[in-house]
């Protein structure tokens, strides 16, 4: 059976809880990724997509089929001052960010993560940003490879530790 087509769009209010759970569940299932027991505050933030939409600089994106099946999500941050992670990323000027990108297990391998990332690249370019910034971990090897294929480069000055977890910074020049 042919995979159903999907679109990338702003999340609808009634989808925010499901998208927050999709991201949290995807992250918790990753080997070597701390779970909700180790980082309860982080997972509470991840699950509360509705709270993030109250920040005027954050756009929660949904990858969804025409019938409304949710396949993935990412947060696009228009201004790094609102990025909200550890490290120095929030001080990056003339940059936008991507956070909390995840794809539902049943939708993996269909280009959903790449489509979400490209949508963020397009949004950053439309805002005239010079860079697009993101973070990932060694547990997220599929995403790491995808980011490199799309032209993101490691930016060690953006690295930080979240508890015992090493978090690695990447940026994409948009000029």
N, C-alpha and C positions, 0 to 999 in steps of 0.2 A: 504494500500500500504506500502510495506517495505521501510524504510528510505534508501536512497542511501548511499553507502560506501563513506568514505572520507579518505584523507591522510593529514599528517602534513608535511609541507615542507617550505623551504624559500620562501617568497613572491617574485613574479615576478614583474619587474619594472612597467608593465602595470596594476598591481593590487593594487599598493600602495595607490592611491587616494581613491579607493573603500574601502580598509581596514581601512584607517584612518577615513572615514565617518562611517563605521560600528561600530568602537569602540566609536567614539564621540556620535553617535545616541543612542547606547546601554547605555552609561553612563548618557546621558541627560534624558533618559526615566525612570531612577531609582527614586523611591520616596525618598525624603530627600537628594538627591544628587544635589549640586548646578549646575545650568545649564550654558549655554554659556553666558547668560546675566550677571550672577554673576562672572564668571571666564573666560572672553574671552581669555586671554593669555593661560590658560591651554588648553582650547578646540582648539585653533589654533595649539598648539604643538601636541595634540592628532591627529588632522586631517592631519598633515604634516608628514606622515610616510616616505615619500621620504627623507626628511631632516634627519630623524633619521638613515636611512641606510647609510648616508655619514659618520657616526661615525663608525670606524672600529671595535669597540667592541660590536656593537648592531646588532642583527639579527632579522628582522621582520619576524615572522612566520605566515603562512596561513594554516588554515584548509579548504580544498577544495575537492569537489567531482572530480572524474575523468573527468567530463565534464567542470570543471572550476567554478562551483558555489561556492562562498566564504561563508563559514559557521562561521568562527571565526578567531581571530588573537591574537597574544601575541608578546611582545618584549622580547627576551632573551638577557641579558647583560652579556658578558663574564667576565668583570672586574668591580667591584662595583665603581671604580673611575669614571666610565662613567654612573652611574645609573641615575643621574639627578633629584632626588626628594629632598624634604626637609628633615630635620633631619640629623641623623648621618650615614645613610646607606652607603653613598659614601666613608666613612672611613673604612668600614668593609674589612678586609684583607682575602685573600684566599677564597673569596666567589664570586658567580655569582648571577644574579638577574633576576626576572620576573617583567615586567611592562605591563600595558595596555592590560590585558587579557579581551577579550569580545567574546560573542557568539551571532550570529544573532538570533532575536526572533524566527524565524521559525525553527531553528536548536536546540533550547534548549531541554534538556532532552535526547539527543542522545550521550552524553559522549564526546562532542567536547571540552569543557573546561578541562575535566580531561585528554584527549589526548594531548592537548597543554601543560598542566602542566607537564605531564609525559615526553614529549619530552624535555622540559627544564631541568627536573631532569637528564635525560640521557645525555644531552649536558654538564651540569655542572660536572657530574661524569667523562665524557670523558676528560674534561679539568683538572681533578684532584682537583677540588675545594672541600673544607671541608664543605661549607654551600651553600644553595640556599636561597636567601632573597626575600621577596615580601612585598607589602603593600596592605591593603584593607580597606574598610570603613563599618560601620554598615549598610549602604544601600545595600551592596553586600553580603547579608546573604547566598545565595546559594553558592557563591564562598568561603565564610568564612568556611562553613561546609565542602566543598570539600577539602580545604586545610588541615583542621584538620584531615579528613579521610585519607589523603595521608601522614600524619605524621608531617606536619608543626606544630610548636609550637609558641605561642605568644612570642614576644621579645619586651617588653615595652621600652627598651632602643632605639628602632628604631622608636617609635611613634613620630608624629609631628602634627601640625595643619596647614592646607592649608586654609587660610581665616578663616571662621567659621566652617570648616569641620575637625573633628578628623580623623586622618589617623593612622592605626594600623599596626605595624611591625610584621612580622612572619619570621621564619627561619626553614629550614630543614637541620639537620645534615646529611652529606653524607658519613661519615666515616664508 
